[in-house]
Amino acid sequence: MTAPTPRGRMSEKRRQHIFSENCVAHHIAPCCNCGRPIHRHNDKWMIEHKRALGLLGPDTNTNCGPSHVDCGKEKTAKQDIPAIAKAKRMAQAGAKKKPARAFQVPAGVVFDWRQRRYVKSSAIT
């Protein structure tokens, strides 16, 4: 798995811009998780990444949306963290090198091409 998208602190200007992009009425935008309205000045809200940065989601405005604080924490705990953990497990499992499955010739045995089978090395002479 490649490195997750680097995350910097989101500026207040960008936060307000993302809210304004999603507004359906004056200072009201739908929550990107539950769909209920968020009032810009009355409700506690945050910007939530629709596809988590840990799952290689881009840190762009189109991947972000306003969310109630409770909805955002619930999504992070129930969806994002388990999905990130699964992706890391899968990446580690794919990175492990499996030994080659080949026939191991027992000690003291050689292949006799005339008989087309393995025989004890003392029987060839």
N, C-alpha and C positions, 0 to 999 in steps of 0.2 A: 504494500500500500504506500502511496506517496505521502509526503508530509501534509498535515492539515493546513488549510488556508490560514495565513497569519492574521491575527486579530489585533487591531489597535482600539483604543478607546473611541467610542462614537461621540462626535461633537454634538452639542445641543442644536446647532443649526441643521445638521444632517438629520437628527432625530425629528425635529419639527417638519423638515421637508418631506420625510417619508410619511409622516402623519397626514400632511396636506395632500400628498399624492393619492392617498386612500380615502379622503373625505368624500362623503355622500351628501352632507349638508354642512351648514356653517359650524365649524369646530366639532363635528361628529364624524367618526369613522367606525367601520365594523371591525370587531376583533378578528384577527386572522385565524384564530383557533376555534372559537365558539360561535362567531357571527353576531353576537350581541353588540349593540352600539357602545362606543367609548366616547365620553364627553371630554374634550381636551383638557379643560381646566378643573373639572369636578371629580374625575375618576383617576385612580392610580393606574398608570399604564407604562408599558415598556416596549421597546422594539424587539421583535422576535424574528430570528432567521427561519424562514419556511423550511429550508433544507440546511441542517446544522453544518457549521464550519468543520466540525470533526468528521463529517461524512463527505468532505470535499465540496461542500456547497460554496458558491462564490459570495464574497462580501460585497455585494452590489445592492442598490436600492430595490431592484426588482425581486430580489430574494428576501427582502425584509418587509415586515408589516407590523402595524400596531397591535398590541395584545394586552389584555388585562394582566396584571402582575401575577394573580393566582393562576390564570390559564397558562401563562408562559412557564411558570415554575412546574406546573403539572405536566406540560408537554415535555419539558426538559427531563424530568424525573422518569416519566413513563414511556417516552418514545425515543428521545435523543440518546440518553446515556446507555440504555440497553442496545440500541442499534450500533453505537460507536464501539461498545465492548465486543459485540458480535463481529463487526468488521475487523477489529484488531485480532480476535481469535482466528478468524479465517485467514488473515494475512500471515499470521505466525504458522498456521498449519500448512499453508502453501509454501512457506519458506523452508520448512524442514525437508532435508534431503533423505529420501528413502533409499535403503541399500538395494543394489541390483539383485533381482531374483534370478540366479543362475544355478545350474547344476554344479554341486560341489563334488569333485572326484574324491572318493575315499583314498586314504593313504595305502600304498602298496598295490595299487591297481593301475593298469594301463589299458588303453583301447587297442584291441587287436583288429586291424583292418581286414584281414582275411576272414576272420570269424564274425566280424561286424558286431562285437560286443566287448564289454570290459572283462578282463581276465587278471588273475594275480600276476604280478610282474615276474615271478619265478617260473610260471608256466610257459612263457614265451620262448625261452631259450631252448 
